[in-house]
Amino acid sequence: MVPDRIGWYRHAKSGTHHGETLGLGGHKVAMEVGSDATPEDLMKLLGEGVSLDVRGTAARHPNATPEVLMKAVGDESASVRWEAAKHPNATPEVLMKALGDKEDRSWDIREAAARHPNATAEVLMEALGDGESRVRMAAACHPNATPEILIEALGDVNHHVREAALSHPNANARIGAEWVINALKSGFDSETIRRLRVCDGQFKLSDLVRLVITDGRVDLDDLDLFQKALEESKFAQYAPLFRRMIGLEKMRRKDGV
C-alpha cells in the first residue's frame, strides 16, 4: 500500500494529475511529496521512471538529507541538480560534486554551490578555478572567503572578480599590498593607474607600507619593478609610496628580517 505521506501530485497550472510508477507494490500512482516524507521516501522519488516535477520536489524537500542531495545532484536533469546545490542541507561534499558539473549551460548549478552558506574554504578555492566568471565572482564575494582565497582571486583574469576580492570585508592590508604589486606587474598603462586608484579607495596606500612591508608579510622580490614605476611620469602621485617601499624593503633585507 502506498504510504499516506505520498499523496497526490497535482500540476500547478493545468490541474491535471500525473501518474508515476514508483515500484511500490506495482501501483501506478499520482503523487505529491508530503511534508512528512522521510529520506527513504525521497530516495525512491529520485529513482528512474519518476517525473522531473516529482524529482525536483524531492530535491528541494526540507527533509532531504546529504545522502538524498548527493543523489539529486547527480540527476540527469539540470533543474534537479540546481535544487540540490542550493538546498540548505547541502554539505561541502554535495557542493564539491555540484562544482564538478561541467555540462553545457550548467554554470548556474556551480554558481549556486559557490554561493551556498555551507561552502568551505576548500569549496570556494575550487570555485575560483571555474571557467565561468560568475562562479568565480560568487566565491570571491562569499562571506567565508579567507584572505588566502581573496589573494587567489586577485589574480583572476576578470577585473570584476579581482575588485570583488579587494572590497571584501575580510580583505586586509596584505591583500591591498598584493593588489598594488599585481597592478604594477600587469604593466605600466592606464589600467594600472585605475587599479591603483581602486586600491586607494579601499585602503590608505601609506598604511599598506606601514602595516605590510615593515612586517615582512609581503616579500617585494622585484625591487626593479618599483624602480621602473618611479621613472614613469604617469605614476608621479605614487612616487613617494614607491620610494618608501623600496627603502623599507632594502632595510628589511639588510637587517635580515
C-alpha positions in Angstrom: 0.0 0.0 0.0 1.3 3.5 -0.9 2.3 5.4 2.3 0.0 8.2 3.4 2.9 10.7 3.2 3.0 10.2 -0.5 -0.2 11.7 -1.7 -1.5 13.2 -5.0 0.8 15.3 -7.1 -1.3 18.0 -8.9 0.2 20.0 -11.7 0.1 23.7 -10.6 -1.0 25.1 -13.9 -3.2 22.6 -15.6 -4.8 21.0 -12.6 -4.2 17.6 -14.2 -2.9 14.6 -12.4 0.4 12.8 -13.3 0.6 9.1 -12.8 4.0 7.7 -11.9 5.2 4.1 -11.3 7.3 4.1 -8.1 7.8 0.4 -7.7 5.7 0.5 -4.6 3.8 -2.8 -4.9 3.4 -2.2 -8.6 1.0 0.6 -8.0 0.7 3.3 -10.7 0.0 6.3 -8.6 -0.3 10.0 -8.9 1.5 11.7 -6.1 2.7 14.7 -4.2 5.6 14.7 -1.9 4.2 15.2 1.6 5.7 17.4 4.2 6.4 14.3 6.4 8.2 12.3 3.7 11.2 10.5 5.0 14.7 10.4 3.4 13.9 6.9 2.3 10.8 8.1 0.5 12.8 10.9 -1.1 15.4 8.5 -2.3 12.7 6.4 -4.0 11.3 9.6 -5.6 14.6 10.3 -7.2 14.7 6.9 -8.9 14.4 6.0 -12.5 10.9 6.4 -14.1 9.9 9.3 -11.8 8.8 12.5 -13.4 11.0 15.6 -13.5 8.5 17.6 -11.4 8.5 15.0 -8.7 12.3 14.6 -8.6 12.6 18.3 -8.4 10.2 18.4 -5.5 12.1 15.7 -3.7 15.4 17.5 -4.2 14.1 20.7 -2.5 12.2 18.9 0.2 13.1 20.1 3.7 13.7 16.6 4.9 16.3 15.9 2.3 19.5 14.6 3.9 23.0 15.0 2.5 22.6 11.4 1.2 19.5 12.4 -0.7 21.1 15.6 -2.0 24.1 13.7 -3.2 21.9 11.5 -5.3 19.9 14.5 -6.5 23.0 16.5 -7.5 23.8 13.6 -9.9 20.4 13.7 -11.5 20.1 13.8 -15.3 18.1 17.0 -15.1 19.9 20.3 -14.6 16.9 21.7 -12.7 17.0 18.9 -10.1 20.8 19.3 -9.7 20.3 23.0 -9.2 17.7 22.4 -6.4 20.1 20.1 -4.7 23.1 22.5 -5.0 21.1 25.3 -3.3 19.4 23.2 -0.6 20.0 24.4 3.0 21.2 20.9 4.0 23.8 20.6 1.3 27.2 19.7 2.8 30.6 20.7 1.4 30.7 17.2 -0.2 27.5 17.9 -2.1 28.7 21.3 -3.1 32.0 19.9 -4.4 30.1 17.4 -6.5 28.0 20.3 -7.8 31.1 22.2 -8.8 32.1 19.3 -10.9 29.0 19.7 -13.0 30.5 20.6 -16.4 27.5 20.1 -18.6 26.7 22.8 -21.1 24.8 25.7 -19.5 25.2 24.3 -16.0 27.1 27.2 -14.7 24.1 28.2 -12.6 24.4 24.9 -10.6 28.1 25.7 -9.9 27.2 29.3 -9.0 24.6 28.0 -6.5 27.2 25.8 -4.9 29.7 28.7 -4.7 27.1 31.0 -3.1 26.0 28.4 -0.6 26.3 29.3 3.1 27.9 26.0 3.8 30.7 26.5 1.3 34.0 26.0 3.0 37.4 27.4 2.0 38.1 24.2 0.1 34.8 24.6 -1.9 35.5 28.3 -2.6 39.0 27.6 -3.8 37.7 25.0 -6.1 35.1 27.5 -7.4 37.8 30.1 -8.1 39.2 27.6 -10.7 35.9 27.6 -12.7 35.8 28.7 -16.3 32.7 30.8 -15.7 33.4 34.2 -14.2 30.0 34.3 -12.4 31.0 31.2 -10.4 34.4 32.8 -9.5 32.6 36.0 -8.6 30.3 34.1 -6.2 33.4 32.6 -4.5 35.2 36.0 -4.3 32.1 37.6 -2.7 31.4 34.7 -0.3 31.4 35.7 3.5 33.5 32.6 4.2 36.3 33.7 1.8 39.6 33.8 3.7 42.5 36.2 3.0 44.2 33.3 1.2 41.2 32.8 -1.1 40.9 36.6 -1.7 44.6 36.7 -2.7 44.0 33.9 -5.2 41.0 35.9 -6.6 43.3 39.0 -7.0 45.0 37.1 -9.9 41.7 36.5 -11.7 41.5 37.4 -15.4 38.2 39.2 -14.8 38.6 42.6 -13.2 35.2 42.4 -11.6 36.3 39.3 -9.7 39.6 41.0 -8.7 37.8 44.1 -7.4 35.3 42.0 -5.5 38.2 40.4 -3.6 39.8 43.7 -2.9 36.5 45.1 -1.5 35.6 42.0 0.5 35.0 42.7 4.3 37.7 40.1 5.0 40.3 41.9 2.9 43.3 43.1 4.9 46.4 45.2 4.3 48.2 42.2 2.9 45.6 41.8 0.2 45.9 45.5 -0.6 49.6 45.2 -1.0 49.3 42.2 -3.2 46.8 44.3 -5.3 49.4 47.0 -5.7 52.1 44.6 -6.7 49.8 42.7 -9.2 48.8 46.1 -10.7 52.4 47.0 -11.4 53.2 43.6 -12.8 50.3 43.9 -15.2 52.1 46.7 -17.0 52.6 50.4 -16.9 49.4 51.8 -18.5 46.1 53.4 -17.8 44.7 50.1 -16.4 47.5 50.1 -13.8 46.6 53.6 -12.7 42.9 52.6 -12.5 43.8 49.6 -10.3 45.9 51.7 -8.0 43.1 54.2 -7.6 40.7 51.4 -6.8 43.0 50.2 -4.1 43.5 53.8 -2.8 39.7 54.0 -2.3 39.8 50.8 -0.2 43.0 51.3 1.8 45.4 54.2 2.5 48.3 53.2 0.5 50.7 54.6 3.1 49.1 52.2 5.6 49.9 49.3 3.3 53.6 50.3 3.6 53.5 50.6 7.4 51.4 47.5 8.1 52.7 45.2 5.5 56.2 45.9 4.2 57.7 46.6 7.6 56.2 43.4 9.0 57.7 41.4 6.1 54.4 39.8 5.3 54.7 40.5 1.6 58.1 40.0 0.0 58.8 42.5 -2.7 61.2 40.3 -4.7 61.3 42.6 -7.7 62.5 46.0 -6.5 63.3 46.9 -10.1 59.5 46.9 -10.7 59.1 49.8 -8.3 62.2 51.5 -9.6 60.7 51.3 -13.1 57.5 52.8 -11.8 59.4 55.8 -10.4 60.6 56.5 -13.9 57.1 56.7 -15.3 55.7 60.3 -15.1 52.1 58.9 -15.0 52.9 57.4 -11.6 54.1 60.7 -10.1 51.4 60.8 -7.4 52.6 57.4 -6.2 56.3 58.2 -6.3 56.6 58.7 -2.5 54.9 55.4 -1.9 57.2 53.5 -4.2 60.3 55.2 -2.8 59.3 54.2 0.7 58.5 50.7 -0.4 62.0 50.3 -2.0 63.7 51.9 1.0 61.9 49.8 3.6 62.4 46.6 1.7 66.1 47.2 1.3 66.4 48.0 5.0 64.4 44.8 5.9 66.7 42.7 3.8 69.9 44.3 5.2 68.7 43.6 8.7 67.9 40.0 7.7 64.3 40.2 8.8 
